[in-house]
Amino acid sequence: MYKKLSDDLKIKVKDTILKLVHNPFPTELKVHKLSWKLSNYYACSIDYSNRIIFEVIDNQILLLLVWDHDIYK
């Protein structure tokens, strides 16, 4: 899926991942715990409309998904 992202979005994803590596819960990424069936996961902002879903396991971050809010339409 990463290969299908635009070059601009790939750069933003890399920058976001680097921020998560240094601090998994930075306020500027609006990290929040998800609920219901996704309650084991967190989401954070890449930019205004794109998000990353990730899981923290044994102090390691497992990236699961990059998506935009269009999936809700």
PyMOL Python script that loads the backbone (N, CA, C, O; Angstrom):
from pymol import cmd

cmd.read_pdbstr("""\
ATOM      1  N   MET A   1       0.822  -1.193   0.000  1.00  0.00           N
ATOM      2  CA  MET A   1       0.000   0.000   0.000  1.00  0.00           C
ATOM      3  C   MET A   1       0.866   1.257   0.000  1.00  0.00           C
ATOM      4  O   MET A   1       0.518   2.250  -0.638  1.00  0.00           O
ATOM      5  N   TYR A   2       1.987   1.218   0.709  1.00  0.00           N
ATOM      6  CA  TYR A   2       2.875   2.372   0.768  1.00  0.00           C
ATOM      7  C   TYR A   2       3.314   2.796  -0.627  1.00  0.00           C
ATOM      8  O   TYR A   2       3.430   3.989  -0.907  1.00  0.00           O
ATOM      9  N   LYS A   3       3.556   1.836  -1.491  1.00  0.00           N
ATOM     10  CA  LYS A   3       4.006   2.128  -2.852  1.00  0.00           C
ATOM     11  C   LYS A   3       2.987   2.944  -3.628  1.00  0.00           C
ATOM     12  O   LYS A   3       3.350   3.683  -4.543  1.00  0.00           O
ATOM     13  N   LYS A   4       1.725   2.820  -3.275  1.00  0.00           N
ATOM     14  CA  LYS A   4       0.662   3.508  -3.996  1.00  0.00           C
ATOM     15  C   LYS A   4       0.459   4.953  -3.532  1.00  0.00           C
ATOM     16  O   LYS A   4      -0.281   5.706  -4.163  1.00  0.00           O
ATOM     17  N   LEU A   5       1.108   5.341  -2.439  1.00  0.00           N
ATOM     18  CA  LEU A   5       0.955   6.700  -1.936  1.00  0.00           C
ATOM     19  C   LEU A   5       1.687   7.689  -2.843  1.00  0.00           C
ATOM     20  O   LEU A   5       2.647   7.330  -3.525  1.00  0.00           O
ATOM     21  N   SER A   6       1.227   8.920  -2.840  1.00  0.00           N
ATOM     22  CA  SER A   6       1.916   9.967  -3.601  1.00  0.00           C
ATOM     23  C   SER A   6       3.284  10.226  -2.967  1.00  0.00           C
ATOM     24  O   SER A   6       3.496   9.921  -1.794  1.00  0.00           O
ATOM     25  N   ASP A   7       4.197  10.779  -3.735  1.00  0.00           N
ATOM     26  CA  ASP A   7       5.533  11.080  -3.214  1.00  0.00           C
ATOM     27  C   ASP A   7       5.465  12.036  -2.030  1.00  0.00           C
ATOM     28  O   ASP A   7       6.202  11.880  -1.056  1.00  0.00           O
ATOM     29  N   ASP A   8       4.585  13.020  -2.116  1.00  0.00           N
ATOM     30  CA  ASP A   8       4.418  13.988  -1.031  1.00  0.00           C
ATOM     31  C   ASP A   8       3.944  13.300   0.249  1.00  0.00           C
ATOM     32  O   ASP A   8       4.450  13.577   1.336  1.00  0.00           O
ATOM     33  N   LEU A   9       2.978  12.411   0.109  1.00  0.00           N
ATOM     34  CA  LEU A   9       2.452  11.714   1.274  1.00  0.00           C
ATOM     35  C   LEU A   9       3.494  10.745   1.847  1.00  0.00           C
ATOM     36  O   LEU A   9       3.557  10.565   3.064  1.00  0.00           O
ATOM     37  N   LYS A  10       4.295  10.129   1.008  1.00  0.00           N
ATOM     38  CA  LYS A  10       5.366   9.245   1.494  1.00  0.00           C
ATOM     39  C   LYS A  10       6.334  10.010   2.394  1.00  0.00           C
ATOM     40  O   LYS A  10       6.763   9.500   3.429  1.00  0.00           O
ATOM     41  N   ILE A  11       6.673  11.225   1.999  1.00  0.00           N
ATOM     42  CA  ILE A  11       7.569  12.054   2.814  1.00  0.00           C
ATOM     43  C   ILE A  11       6.921  12.371   4.155  1.00  0.00           C
ATOM     44  O   ILE A  11       7.573  12.303   5.197  1.00  0.00           O
ATOM     45  N   LYS A  12       5.641  12.717   4.127  1.00  0.00           N
ATOM     46  CA  LYS A  12       4.922  13.021   5.371  1.00  0.00           C
ATOM     47  C   LYS A  12       4.831  11.798   6.272  1.00  0.00           C
ATOM     48  O   LYS A  12       4.957  11.914   7.491  1.00  0.00           O
ATOM     49  N   VAL A  13       4.614  10.627   5.682  1.00  0.00           N
ATOM     50  CA  VAL A  13       4.553   9.385   6.464  1.00  0.00           C
ATOM     51  C   VAL A  13       5.896   9.135   7.134  1.00  0.00           C
ATOM     52  O   VAL A  13       5.946   8.808   8.320  1.00  0.00           O
ATOM     53  N   LYS A  14       6.985   9.286   6.384  1.00  0.00           N
ATOM     54  CA  LYS A  14       8.327   9.077   6.951  1.00  0.00           C
ATOM     55  C   LYS A  14       8.592  10.052   8.099  1.00  0.00           C
ATOM     56  O   LYS A  14       9.115   9.655   9.140  1.00  0.00           O
ATOM     57  N   ASP A  15       8.236  11.319   7.916  1.00  0.00           N
ATOM     58  CA  ASP A  15       8.423  12.315   8.973  1.00  0.00           C
ATOM     59  C   ASP A  15       7.614  11.965  10.220  1.00  0.00           C
ATOM     60  O   ASP A  15       8.100  12.105  11.343  1.00  0.00           O
ATOM     61  N   THR A  16       6.389  11.513  10.017  1.00  0.00           N
ATOM     62  CA  THR A  16       5.536  11.133  11.140  1.00  0.00           C
ATOM     63  C   THR A  16       6.114   9.930  11.871  1.00  0.00           C
ATOM     64  O   THR A  16       6.117   9.896  13.102  1.00  0.00           O
ATOM     65  N   ILE A  17       6.596   8.958  11.139  1.00  0.00           N
ATOM     66  CA  ILE A  17       7.188   7.768  11.746  1.00  0.00           C
ATOM     67  C   ILE A  17       8.412   8.151  12.581  1.00  0.00           C
ATOM     68  O   ILE A  17       8.598   7.637  13.684  1.00  0.00           O
ATOM     69  N   LEU A  18       9.241   9.047  12.061  1.00  0.00           N
ATOM     70  CA  LEU A  18      10.411   9.491  12.819  1.00  0.00           C
ATOM     71  C   LEU A  18      10.006  10.161  14.125  1.00  0.00           C
ATOM     72  O   LEU A  18      10.656   9.965  15.152  1.00  0.00           O
ATOM     73  N   LYS A  19       8.940  10.948  14.090  1.00  0.00           N
ATOM     74  CA  LYS A  19       8.450  11.575  15.321  1.00  0.00           C
ATOM     75  C   LYS A  19       7.951  10.520  16.301  1.00  0.00           C
ATOM     76  O   LYS A  19       8.191  10.627  17.504  1.00  0.00           O
ATOM     77  N   LEU A  20       7.262   9.509  15.798  1.00  0.00           N
ATOM     78  CA  LEU A  20       6.761   8.436  16.667  1.00  0.00           C
ATOM     79  C   LEU A  20       7.898   7.638  17.285  1.00  0.00           C
ATOM     80  O   LEU A  20       7.799   7.207  18.434  1.00  0.00           O
ATOM     81  N   VAL A  21       8.966   7.438  16.543  1.00  0.00           N
ATOM     82  CA  VAL A  21      10.103   6.677  17.051  1.00  0.00           C
ATOM     83  C   VAL A  21      10.730   7.405  18.245  1.00  0.00           C
ATOM     84  O   VAL A  21      11.117   6.774  19.229  1.00  0.00           O
ATOM     85  N   HIS A  22      10.826   8.720  18.152  1.00  0.00           N
ATOM     86  CA  HIS A  22      11.436   9.496  19.224  1.00  0.00           C
ATOM     87  C   HIS A  22      10.498   9.667  20.411  1.00  0.00           C
ATOM     88  O   HIS A  22      10.946   9.764  21.554  1.00  0.00           O
ATOM     89  N   ASN A  23       9.219   9.703  20.144  1.00  0.00           N
ATOM     90  CA  ASN A  23       8.217   9.855  21.213  1.00  0.00           C
ATOM     91  C   ASN A  23       6.895   9.320  20.673  1.00  0.00           C
ATOM     92  O   ASN A  23       6.285   9.963  19.819  1.00  0.00           O
ATOM     93  N   PRO A  24       6.431   8.156  21.146  1.00  0.00           N
ATOM     94  CA  PRO A  24       5.213   7.559  20.590  1.00  0.00           C
ATOM     95  C   PRO A  24       3.930   8.357  20.837  1.00  0.00           C
ATOM     96  O   PRO A  24       2.895   8.057  20.241  1.00  0.00           O
ATOM     97  N   PHE A  25       3.986   9.364  21.705  1.00  0.00           N
ATOM     98  CA  PHE A  25       2.773  10.101  22.012  1.00  0.00           C
ATOM     99  C   PHE A  25       2.980  11.620  21.962  1.00  0.00           C
ATOM    100  O   PHE A  25       2.644  12.319  22.918  1.00  0.00           O
ATOM    101  N   PRO A  26       3.534  12.138  20.849  1.00  0.00           N
ATOM    102  CA  PRO A  26       3.710  13.588  20.766  1.00  0.00           C
ATOM    103  C   PRO A  26       2.372  14.291  20.563  1.00  0.00           C
ATOM    104  O   PRO A  26       1.511  13.799  19.834  1.00  0.00           O
ATOM    105  N   THR A  27       2.204  15.417  21.196  1.00  0.00           N
ATOM    106  CA  THR A  27       0.914  16.120  21.102  1.00  0.00           C
ATOM    107  C   THR A  27       0.636  16.639  19.700  1.00  0.00           C
ATOM    108  O   THR A  27      -0.523  16.698  19.288  1.00  0.00           O
ATOM    109  N   GLU A  28       1.688  17.024  18.945  1.00  0.00           N
ATOM    110  CA  GLU A  28       1.435  17.595  17.619  1.00  0.00           C
ATOM    111  C   GLU A  28       0.861  16.581  16.630  1.00  0.00           C
ATOM    112  O   GLU A  28       0.300  16.972  15.606  1.00  0.00           O
ATOM    113  N   LEU A  29       0.992  15.289  16.921  1.00  0.00           N
ATOM    114  CA  LEU A  29       0.423  14.259  16.036  1.00  0.00           C
ATOM    115  C   LEU A  29      -0.986  13.844  16.447  1.00  0.00           C
ATOM    116  O   LEU A  29      -1.603  13.007  15.789  1.00  0.00           O
ATOM    117  N   LYS A  30      -1.490  14.419  17.517  1.00  0.00           N
ATOM    118  CA  LYS A  30      -2.849  14.124  17.997  1.00  0.00           C
ATOM    119  C   LYS A  30      -3.080  12.623  18.169  1.00  0.00           C
ATOM    120  O   LYS A  30      -4.089  12.079  17.720  1.00  0.00           O
ATOM    121  N   VAL A  31      -2.135  11.975  18.822  1.00  0.00           N
ATOM    122  CA  VAL A  31      -2.233  10.531  19.069  1.00  0.00           C
ATOM    123  C   VAL A  31      -3.407  10.275  20.007  1.00  0.00           C
ATOM    124  O   VAL A  31      -3.568  10.952  21.023  1.00  0.00           O
ATOM    125  N   HIS A  32      -4.220   9.288  19.649  1.00  0.00           N
ATOM    126  CA  HIS A  32      -5.341   8.929  20.507  1.00  0.00           C
ATOM    127  C   HIS A  32      -5.615   7.436  20.401  1.00  0.00           C
ATOM    128  O   HIS A  32      -5.390   6.813  19.363  1.00  0.00           O
ATOM    129  N   LYS A  33      -6.102   6.884  21.495  1.00  0.00           N
ATOM    130  CA  LYS A  33      -6.448   5.465  21.544  1.00  0.00           C
ATOM    131  C   LYS A  33      -7.785   5.280  20.851  1.00  0.00           C
ATOM    132  O   LYS A  33      -8.713   6.068  21.035  1.00  0.00           O
ATOM    133  N   LEU A  34      -7.869   4.238  20.060  1.00  0.00           N
ATOM    134  CA  LEU A  34      -9.119   3.944  19.365  1.00  0.00           C
ATOM    135  C   LEU A  34     -10.032   3.139  20.278  1.00  0.00           C
ATOM    136  O   LEU A  34      -9.605   2.669  21.333  1.00  0.00           O
ATOM    137  N   SER A  35     -11.256   2.985  19.881  1.00  0.00           N
ATOM    138  CA  SER A  35     -12.221   2.289  20.731  1.00  0.00           C
ATOM    139  C   SER A  35     -12.879   1.145  19.978  1.00  0.00           C
ATOM    140  O   SER A  35     -12.607   0.897  18.803  1.00  0.00           O
ATOM    141  N   TRP A  36     -13.734   0.475  20.681  1.00  0.00           N
ATOM    142  CA  TRP A  36     -14.531  -0.624  20.191  1.00  0.00           C
ATOM    143  C   TRP A  36     -13.644  -1.754  19.686  1.00  0.00           C
ATOM    144  O   TRP A  36     -12.789  -2.216  20.441  1.00  0.00           O
ATOM    145  N   LYS A  37     -13.798  -2.219  18.466  1.00  0.00           N
ATOM    146  CA  LYS A  37     -13.014  -3.347  17.954  1.00  0.00           C
ATOM    147  C   LYS A  37     -11.539  -2.992  17.740  1.00  0.00           C
ATOM    148  O   LYS A  37     -10.703  -3.884  17.595  1.00  0.00           O
ATOM    149  N   LEU A  38     -11.227  -1.727  17.720  1.00  0.00           N
ATOM    150  CA  LEU A  38      -9.846  -1.278  17.509  1.00  0.00           C
ATOM    151  C   LEU A  38      -9.208  -0.787  18.808  1.00  0.00           C
ATOM    152  O   LEU A  38      -8.245  -0.020  18.771  1.00  0.00           O
ATOM    153  N   SER A  39      -9.729  -1.216  19.940  1.00  0.00           N
ATOM    154  CA  SER A  39      -9.282  -0.670  21.225  1.00  0.00           C
ATOM    155  C   SER A  39      -7.836  -0.999  21.586  1.00  0.00           C
ATOM    156  O   SER A  39      -7.298  -0.415  22.527  1.00  0.00           O
ATOM    157  N   ASN A  40      -7.204  -1.903  20.878  1.00  0.00           N
ATOM    158  CA  ASN A  40      -5.786  -2.199  21.118  1.00  0.00           C
ATOM    159  C   ASN A  40      -4.871  -1.279  20.323  1.00  0.00           C
ATOM    160  O   ASN A  40      -3.649  -1.383  20.438  1.00  0.00           O
ATOM    161  N   TYR A  41      -5.428  -0.390  19.528  1.00  0.00           N
ATOM    162  CA  TYR A  41      -4.658   0.412  18.597  1.00  0.00           C
ATOM    163  C   TYR A  41      -4.755   1.908  18.894  1.00  0.00           C
ATOM    164  O   TYR A  41      -5.631   2.370  19.626  1.00  0.00           O
ATOM    165  N   TYR A  42      -3.826   2.637  18.300  1.00  0.00           N
ATOM    166  CA  TYR A  42      -3.795   4.090  18.386  1.00  0.00           C
ATOM    167  C   TYR A  42      -3.836   4.652  16.966  1.00  0.00           C
ATOM    168  O   TYR A  42      -3.530   3.959  15.996  1.00  0.00           O
ATOM    169  N   ALA A  43      -4.219   5.912  16.871  1.00  0.00           N
ATOM    170  CA  ALA A  43      -4.174   6.622  15.596  1.00  0.00           C
ATOM    171  C   ALA A  43      -3.462   7.950  15.818  1.00  0.00           C
ATOM    172  O   ALA A  43      -3.498   8.513  16.912  1.00  0.00           O
ATOM    173  N   CYS A  44      -2.821   8.438  14.770  1.00  0.00           N
ATOM    174  CA  CYS A  44      -2.192   9.753  14.840  1.00  0.00           C
ATOM    175  C   CYS A  44      -2.333  10.433  13.484  1.00  0.00           C
ATOM    176  O   CYS A  44      -2.579   9.786  12.466  1.00  0.00           O
ATOM    177  N   SER A  45      -2.172  11.747  13.495  1.00  0.00           N
ATOM    178  CA  SER A  45      -2.312  12.546  12.281  1.00  0.00           C
ATOM    179  C   SER A  45      -1.010  12.587  11.497  1.00  0.00           C
ATOM    180  O   SER A  45       0.070  12.750  12.066  1.00  0.00           O
ATOM    181  N   ILE A  46      -1.128  12.439  10.192  1.00  0.00           N
ATOM    182  CA  ILE A  46      -0.010  12.691   9.284  1.00  0.00           C
ATOM    183  C   ILE A  46      -0.125  14.137   8.810  1.00  0.00           C
ATOM    184  O   ILE A  46       0.847  14.892   8.815  1.00  0.00           O
ATOM    185  N   ASP A  47      -1.322  14.494   8.406  1.00  0.00           N
ATOM    186  CA  ASP A  47      -1.654  15.863   8.015  1.00  0.00           C
ATOM    187  C   ASP A  47      -3.144  16.037   8.281  1.00  0.00           C
ATOM    188  O   ASP A  47      -3.739  15.257   9.024  1.00  0.00           O
ATOM    189  N   TYR A  48      -3.742  17.045   7.685  1.00  0.00           N
ATOM    190  CA  TYR A  48      -5.150  17.344   7.983  1.00  0.00           C
ATOM    191  C   TYR A  48      -6.083  16.162   7.733  1.00  0.00           C
ATOM    192  O   TYR A  48      -6.997  15.928   8.523  1.00  0.00           O
ATOM    193  N   SER A  49      -5.872  15.416   6.656  1.00  0.00           N
ATOM    194  CA  SER A  49      -6.833  14.368   6.313  1.00  0.00           C
ATOM    195  C   SER A  49      -6.290  12.947   6.398  1.00  0.00           C
ATOM    196  O   SER A  49      -7.069  12.004   6.261  1.00  0.00           O
ATOM    197  N   ASN A  50      -4.998  12.750   6.616  1.00  0.00           N
ATOM    198  CA  ASN A  50      -4.418  11.408   6.610  1.00  0.00           C
ATOM    199  C   ASN A  50      -3.987  10.977   8.007  1.00  0.00           C
ATOM    200  O   ASN A  50      -3.526  11.789   8.810  1.00  0.00           O
ATOM    201  N   ARG A  51      -4.143   9.695   8.277  1.00  0.00           N
ATOM    202  CA  ARG A  51      -3.862   9.136   9.594  1.00  0.00           C
ATOM    203  C   ARG A  51      -3.041   7.863   9.476  1.00  0.00           C
ATOM    204  O   ARG A  51      -2.987   7.231   8.421  1.00  0.00           O
ATOM    205  N   ILE A  52      -2.396   7.497  10.598  1.00  0.00           N
ATOM    206  CA  ILE A  52      -1.718   6.209  10.736  1.00  0.00           C
ATOM    207  C   ILE A  52      -2.359   5.493  11.908  1.00  0.00           C
ATOM    208  O   ILE A  52      -2.581   6.094  12.960  1.00  0.00           O
ATOM    209  N   ILE A  53      -2.658   4.218  11.737  1.00  0.00           N
ATOM    210  CA  ILE A  53      -3.072   3.369  12.853  1.00  0.00           C
ATOM    211  C   ILE A  53      -1.858   2.541  13.238  1.00  0.00           C
ATOM    212  O   ILE A  53      -1.175   1.980  12.381  1.00  0.00           O
ATOM    213  N   PHE A  54      -1.595   2.469  14.551  1.00  0.00           N
ATOM    214  CA  PHE A  54      -0.454   1.694  15.016  1.00  0.00           C
ATOM    215  C   PHE A  54      -0.766   1.038  16.347  1.00  0.00           C
ATOM    216  O   PHE A  54      -1.737   1.377  17.024  1.00  0.00           O
ATOM    217  N   GLU A  55       0.077   0.100  16.698  1.00  0.00           N
ATOM    218  CA  GLU A  55      -0.042  -0.631  17.956  1.00  0.00           C
ATOM    219  C   GLU A  55       1.305  -0.542  18.667  1.00  0.00           C
ATOM    220  O   GLU A  55       2.353  -0.555  18.022  1.00  0.00           O
ATOM    221  N   VAL A  56       1.276  -0.452  19.980  1.00  0.00           N
ATOM    222  CA  VAL A  56       2.510  -0.457  20.764  1.00  0.00           C
ATOM    223  C   VAL A  56       2.609  -1.813  21.448  1.00  0.00           C
ATOM    224  O   VAL A  56       1.748  -2.186  22.245  1.00  0.00           O
ATOM    225  N   ILE A  57       3.679  -2.550  21.122  1.00  0.00           N
ATOM    226  CA  ILE A  57       3.904  -3.877  21.694  1.00  0.00           C
ATOM    227  C   ILE A  57       5.316  -3.914  22.258  1.00  0.00           C
ATOM    228  O   ILE A  57       6.288  -3.736  21.524  1.00  0.00           O
ATOM    229  N   ASP A  58       5.426  -4.142  23.544  1.00  0.00           N
ATOM    230  CA  ASP A  58       6.742  -4.231  24.188  1.00  0.00           C
ATOM    231  C   ASP A  58       7.633  -3.050  23.816  1.00  0.00           C
ATOM    232  O   ASP A  58       8.783  -3.234  23.418  1.00  0.00           O
ATOM    233  N   ASN A  59       7.104  -1.853  23.947  1.00  0.00           N
ATOM    234  CA  ASN A  59       7.827  -0.608  23.645  1.00  0.00           C
ATOM    235  C   ASN A  59       8.261  -0.494  22.185  1.00  0.00           C
ATOM    236  O   ASN A  59       9.183   0.259  21.872  1.00  0.00           O
ATOM    237  N   GLN A  60       7.613  -1.222  21.306  1.00  0.00           N
ATOM    238  CA  GLN A  60       7.861  -1.114  19.876  1.00  0.00           C
ATOM    239  C   GLN A  60       6.574  -0.691  19.181  1.00  0.00           C
ATOM    240  O   GLN A  60       5.478  -1.052  19.608  1.00  0.00           O
ATOM    241  N   ILE A  61       6.718   0.072  18.111  1.00  0.00           N
ATOM    242  CA  ILE A  61       5.558   0.553  17.363  1.00  0.00           C
ATOM    243  C   ILE A  61       5.373  -0.300  16.125  1.00  0.00           C
ATOM    244  O   ILE A  61       6.294  -0.453  15.323  1.00  0.00           O
ATOM    245  N   LEU A  62       4.188  -0.854  15.973  1.00  0.00           N
ATOM    246  CA  LEU A  62       3.835  -1.650  14.807  1.00  0.00           C
ATOM    247  C   LEU A  62       2.851  -0.836  13.971  1.00  0.00           C
ATOM    248  O   LEU A  62       1.708  -0.630  14.378  1.00  0.00           O
ATOM    249  N   LEU A  63       3.293  -0.379  12.810  1.00  0.00           N
ATOM    250  CA  LEU A  63       2.417   0.400  11.932  1.00  0.00           C
ATOM    251  C   LEU A  63       1.477  -0.543  11.202  1.00  0.00           C
ATOM    252  O   LEU A  63       1.906  -1.556  10.650  1.00  0.00           O
ATOM    253  N   LEU A  64       0.206  -0.208  11.202  1.00  0.00           N
ATOM    254  CA  LEU A  64      -0.791  -1.096  10.615  1.00  0.00           C
ATOM    255  C   LEU A  64      -1.424  -0.552   9.349  1.00  0.00           C
ATOM    256  O   LEU A  64      -1.712  -1.311   8.423  1.00  0.00           O
ATOM    257  N   LEU A  65      -1.644   0.759   9.298  1.00  0.00           N
ATOM    258  CA  LEU A  65      -2.440   1.291   8.199  1.00  0.00           C
ATOM    259  C   LEU A  65      -2.224   2.783   8.047  1.00  0.00           C
ATOM    260  O   LEU A  65      -2.106   3.507   9.036  1.00  0.00           O
ATOM    261  N   VAL A  66      -2.173   3.238   6.812  1.00  0.00           N
ATOM    262  CA  VAL A  66      -2.195   4.672   6.490  1.00  0.00           C
ATOM    263  C   VAL A  66      -3.482   4.880   5.703  1.00  0.00           C
ATOM    264  O   VAL A  66      -3.741   4.169   4.732  1.00  0.00           O
ATOM    265  N   TRP A  67      -4.289   5.854   6.121  1.00  0.00           N
ATOM    266  CA  TRP A  67      -5.551   6.074   5.421  1.00  0.00           C
ATOM    267  C   TRP A  67      -5.969   7.538   5.524  1.00  0.00           C
ATOM    268  O   TRP A  67      -5.423   8.310   6.312  1.00  0.00           O
ATOM    269  N   ASP A  68      -6.955   7.892   4.702  1.00  0.00           N
ATOM    270  CA  ASP A  68      -7.539   9.224   4.817  1.00  0.00           C
ATOM    271  C   ASP A  68      -8.996   9.074   5.212  1.00  0.00           C
ATOM    272  O   ASP A  68      -9.525   7.963   5.263  1.00  0.00           O
ATOM    273  N   HIS A  69      -9.630  10.178   5.486  1.00  0.00           N
ATOM    274  CA  HIS A  69     -11.019  10.128   5.961  1.00  0.00           C
ATOM    275  C   HIS A  69     -12.019   9.759   4.877  1.00  0.00           C
ATOM    276  O   HIS A  69     -13.203   9.596   5.175  1.00  0.00           O
ATOM    277  N   ASP A  70     -11.584   9.622   3.635  1.00  0.00           N
ATOM    278  CA  ASP A  70     -12.489   9.219   2.553  1.00  0.00           C
ATOM    279  C   ASP A  70     -13.030   7.809   2.759  1.00  0.00           C
ATOM    280  O   ASP A  70     -14.054   7.454   2.175  1.00  0.00           O
ATOM    281  N   ILE A  71     -12.358   6.992   3.583  1.00  0.00           N
ATOM    282  CA  ILE A  71     -12.867   5.633   3.797  1.00  0.00           C
ATOM    283  C   ILE A  71     -14.215   5.641   4.508  1.00  0.00           C
ATOM    284  O   ILE A  71     -14.928   4.639   4.484  1.00  0.00           O
ATOM    285  N   TYR A  72     -14.571   6.749   5.137  1.00  0.00           N
ATOM    286  CA  TYR A  72     -15.851   6.839   5.841  1.00  0.00           C
ATOM    287  C   TYR A  72     -17.002   7.228   4.924  1.00  0.00           C
ATOM    288  O   TYR A  72     -18.163   7.179   5.328  1.00  0.00           O
ATOM    289  N   LYS A  73     -16.681   7.617   3.675  1.00  0.00           N
ATOM    290  CA  LYS A  73     -17.737   8.059   2.748  1.00  0.00           C
ATOM    291  C   LYS A  73     -18.390   6.879   2.063  1.00  0.00           C
ATOM    292  O   LYS A  73     -19.297   7.060   1.251  1.00  0.00           O
TER     293      LYS A  73
END
""", "prot")
cmd.dss("prot")
cmd.show_as("cartoon", "prot")
cmd.util.cbc("prot")
cmd.orient("prot")
